[in-house]
């Protein structure tokens, strides 16, 4: 193989569990994608994969079942419509995510996400980092997703110079969940990029390979981390004000947000094409991949809600029964410990009305890609245990949210049968 696994990862490519197959991740700033771009993703999946597209909890799209020989053509096809995967995996600045796409402040947030995406993607200064570096931009703090980023921005207001953001740093989930802390309040939009540059440089210079920023802060302490960042030349820099035409694709004023629910974030290429057609008809030719693995649109507020709901139902997207974030797990992921889609369906069958009205998340391994610590009820596939016959079965940790911060473990190392019992107790 002429290309190393590390190089593939920097191009947003992971090996699948199945030998000889690869996954291509596509970065979408704030989860926003045009209808024409969505059609190309669908076409690539149909031509080179098996006609499926996976929506991630960071607003990215993944194409599975790709052969190594087809990867250059996949990259070329995506690049032709302005889509990139550079840095979507590996030790780089990942896709800039947003979970508050329905907020009034989303146009400013989308604009900032696009600037960050443009600046850090394929920037050689911020590739080959010790591990992944995640940035999120939110219109408010209600979703708590700013707490799980290496750099989490929350829109705090606007003034004569533009938007201002509260910057939280050193958050992350995985095996050692840690909420980010407020690094600086009210950062002007023209200081955001230089300040995050300074943080990323400190991270790169002082962190062992394979460790996240939260590890560095735990090791050296918040005060020393602040000192190191302040010593970076870009920490106090303010870029010139950006002028020109608006950068956001999504219009929020005089619109209504509607959601097409997607179970486990799994779409067929045909469904994605239908959703692109819906976007052309009702949503200004723009789709949004949400943090809950659905597809959302902003439609003209003057349109009848029954008309848009009927149009979605005609293409196979009715009302969501249970809000459940689900990763590919052992179906496709190398590190997956459980068959997450099957487990989720089993749990849904056990749910009463009270449980069905909660938000759920199931992660196929302790990496916590579905962000279970932010769900009302989160489940982590924590280990595999052998029985007396040598057969291995997964064990699950159960998290419950307290409303603030990260959810806490309430039960550990449950069998699937025991987990089903806990679900029935919720009602």
N, C-alpha and C positions, 0 to 999 in steps of 0.2 A: 504494500500500500504506500503510495507516494505521499499522501497527505496523512499527517498524524491525527490521532484522536483529539489532541488539544487544539489543533488548527480547525478541525471540523467543528468543535464546540464554539470557537470564536465566530464561526459562520452560522451559529444557531442550530447545529445538528447534533443529535444524540443517537447512539445505537439503541435499537429496540431490544427487548428481551428475546425476540425471535431472531435467530442467526441470519445474517445477510440483509437485514432490513434496518432502515434509519427513520428518524423523525426530524422534520424540518419545522422549526418554530419561526413565526413571523411577528416582528415587533410592530405594534400599533400605538402611536402616541395617544394616551388617554383613552385607548380602546376604539378610536374613531377610524373608520374605513369607508371609502366611497363605494357606491354600488358597482362601478366598473372594476375597481380593485378586487372586490369580493368575487366577481365573476371569474377573474383570473385565478384567484385562490381555488375556486371550485374546479376550474378547468385543469389546473396543475394536479389537483388531487385525483381527478378522473383519469387523466392521461398517465400519470406516473405512479399513483398510489392505488388505493382500493375505493376511491370515491367517498372518503369520510374526512371531516374536518373537526378537530377538537378545540373547544373554547376553554381557555385557562382562566384562573381567578385573577390574573394580572392583565386581563384584557388583550391577550395575544391569541393568535390562531396557530394550531399545529396540524401539520400534514404527516400522516403516518404511512407505513408500508412502502417506503421509497427504496429503490435499489441504488447502490453506490454509483454505478455507472451513469445514473440519471441526475445526480446531484448538481452538476454544472448547468444542465438545461433547466432544472428547477430554479436555481438562483437567477439565471438569465431571464426566465419568464416573469419572475416576481419583480426583478429590477426594472423591466420594461415599463411597468406601471407605477414606479416609485416606491415599491415595497422593499424593505430590507430586513435581513435576519442577523446582520452583523452585531455581535455582542449579546444575542438573545440567549446564549448559553455560555458556560465557561466563566473565566475570571475577567469579567468586563462589566461595564455599566449596562444593566439590563433595560428592558422596555420601561418607559415612564408610564406609570399606572395612575388611574383615577377611578374611585368608586362613587363619586358624587356628580355623575353626568346629568342628573335631573335638576341640579341646583341652579338658581338664578345667576350665580357667579361662575357657572361653567365656561362661558366663552373666554374669560380671563384665564381660567385654569387650563383650558385646552391650549390657548396660545402659549402659556408658559411651558406646558408639556411638550409642545412642538419645538420650542427653542432649545429645551434641554435635550430632547431626542436628536435634534440636528447637530448640536454641539458635541455631544459625547459619543454618538454612534460612529464607529470606525476611526475615532481619534486615537492615534497610537500612544498618546501619553496615558491613556486610561484603559488600555488593554493589557492582558497578562497581569492583572491584579492578583493578590493572594487568593481571592475567591470572588464570588459575585458581589456586585454593589448595586443595591436597589434604590430607586428614587420613586416617590409617589407625590402627587400634587392633588390636594383636596380642597373643595370649596368650603368645607366646614369639618369639625372634628367629630361629628356624630357617629360615623362609621368606625372610628378608632383605627383605621388602617394606616394613619400616619405614624402610629406607634410601632409598626412592624417593619419599617423601612430603615435602610442605612441613612438615608436623608429623606425625611418626610416633611413636606410643605403644606401648611394650612393657610388659606386665604384669610387674612385678618382685617382687610379694609383697603381703601383706596384714598389717595390724596392727589394733589396737583402734579406729582411726579409719576403717578401710576399706581399699580397694585403693590400691596405689602403682604408679606408672608411670615408666619411663625415657623421656625425651622427646628424640627426634632431630629435627633441623630442616634445612631447605634442601637436601633431596634432590630428584632429578628425573631423568628420562631425556631423551627427545627427541634433538635433534642434538648436545647437549653433556651427556652423562650425568655425573651428579655424585652420589655417595653422601652422604646426610645425616650430620651429626655429632651427637654426644651433647651436647645443650644443658644438660640437668639430669637427674640420676638421682634416683629415688625420690620423684617428685612425688606429693603426696597427691591423691586423686581430687577433693577439693574445691577444689584449686588449678588443676586442668587447664584448665577453661574460661577463668578470668581470665588465665592465662598465655598460652594460645593467642590470646586477644583482643589481648593486648599485642603479640605477634609479628605478628599480622595488621595491627594499626594501624601498626607500624613499616614493614611491607611496603608498605602503601597510601601512606604519607607520603613514602617515600624511593626508590621504584622507578619507573623509566620505564614508560610504557604498553607492554604487550606482552611484558614481562619477568617471569620467575618469581622467587621468593624466592632461589633459588640464585644468580641474577645479582647481586642486591644484596649478598649475602655475599661473592661474588668481588670486587666492586668496593670495598667498604669494609673488608673483613676481619672475622674472627670477633670480635676484641676490641671493635671499634667497634659491631658489631651487638649484642653483649651489653650494651654500655653504653646503647644506645638503648632496648633492651627494658626494662632495669632502670629507666629513667627514666619508663616508662609507669606511671600510677597503679595499673592492675590487675595489674601483674606480681607483686606480693607479696600480692595479695588472696586470701583464703580464703573460699569461699562457705559458708553454713550447711550442716550435714550434711543429706542428703536422707533422709527417712523415708517409710514407707508400704509398700504392697504391691510385690512384685518387678515389674520392668519387662521382664525377658527373656521371650521366647516359647519359646526352645529349652531343653529339659531335657537335660542331659548325663548326670547320675547314672543308673545302671542302664539306660543305652541303648547302642545300637551304631550307628555311623555307616555309612550305605551311600550309594553314589553312582550316579546314573543318568547315564552318559556321553552328552554331546551334541556331535556333531562340529561344529566351528567355531562352537559356541554358537548354532546355528540350529535353532529349534523351530517347528513349526507350531502354530497355535492348538489344534488337536485334541490334539496331544501334550501341550501345557501343561495342558489340561483333564484328560487322563488322569493326569498327574503330580499334579495337585491331588486327584484321586480317590484315588490311592495314598497321599498324605499324610493324607487323612481316615481311611483304613483302617488305616494302619500308623504314621504319623509325627506323631501329635498335631495334625494339620491345619496343619502348618508345613512350608514348603519353604525351602531355602537356595540362592541363586545363588552359586556358588563363584568364586574367583579364577581357576580353570582352565576357566571357561565351561561347567560342568556343573550339575546340580541334585542336592543332597544332602538327606538326611533323617536324623534321629535316631529310631530305632525301638526299641521295648521289647527289652531284651537277652534276655528270655525267649523271644522269637519265634525260630523256627527260621530259620537263615540261608538254607536251601534254599527255604523258603516265600516269603520276601521276594524272593529272587533270581528265583524262578519268576514271581512276580507282576509284577516289573519286566519280565521277558522277555516276558510276555504282552502288555504294552502297547508293546513294541518297543524296550526298552532292555536290551541284553545287556552282555557284558563289553567294556571299552574295549580296542581293538586298539593304538592309539598315542595317547599323551597329547600333544595338539597344540593350542596356543592360536592362534586365527586371527581377525584383524579382517575387516570387510567389504571392505576394499581398494577397488579400482576398480570392483567390482560395484555399489557404491552411494555410497561416500564421495567427496567433492569432491577431496580431496587424495591419494586412493589412486593409486599408481603401478603396481600389479600386481594381477592377478585372483587374489587370495590363495587362495580355495577351490580353484581349478583347480591353482595351483602346489602347494598342500599335497598334493592327491591324487597329483600327479605324483611328488612326493618320497616319499610313503608307498610307492608302487610300487617305488621304488629301494632301500628299506630292507631290510637283513638283520636277523637276530635282535638283534644288539647295539644297532643304531640304534633298533629298535622299542621297546626297553626304556627308552629315555631320554625325558626331557621336552623337548618342542619348542615353539617359539613363532615365529610368522611375522607380521611387521608390514608392512602395505602401503605405508608411507612412513616417513621418519625420525622421526616423532613417537613411534613405539615404543609404541603403545597396548597391545600384547599383552605388553609387558614382556620382550622377548627377552633383555635383559641379565641376567635372573634364571633363564632356562631352562638346561637342560644344553646344548642347542644352540639358539641364537637366530639368526633371519634377519631382516634389515632390507632392504626394497626401497628402495635408496638413491638411485637416479637413473633417468632414461630416456635412452637413447642411440639416435641415428639411424643407420641403416645406409646403404649407398650408394644405396638406392632411396627414402630418406626415411622409411622405416618406423621407428617408435620401439619399442624393447623395453626391459624393465626390467633393471637390474643389482642385484646383491644383495651385502650384506656379511654375513659369517658370524661369529657370536660363539660362544665356548665358555666355560663357567663354570669358575672355578678353585675353587669351593667356598665362598669367602668374598668379600664385596664384590660388585661388579658384574662380569659377564662381559666379556671383552676381545675385540676384533676379531682374528680369525685370518686371514681372507681378505677382500679388498675387490673390489668392482666385478665380481663373477662373473656370467657369463651363466647362464641357466637350465640349459643343458647342462653348464657347468662346475660349477654348484651340485649337480646330480645326481651328478656324478662324486665330489664331496667326500662326499656322503651314502653312496655305495657304499663309499667307503674306510672309513667308520666301521664298516661290517659289518652 
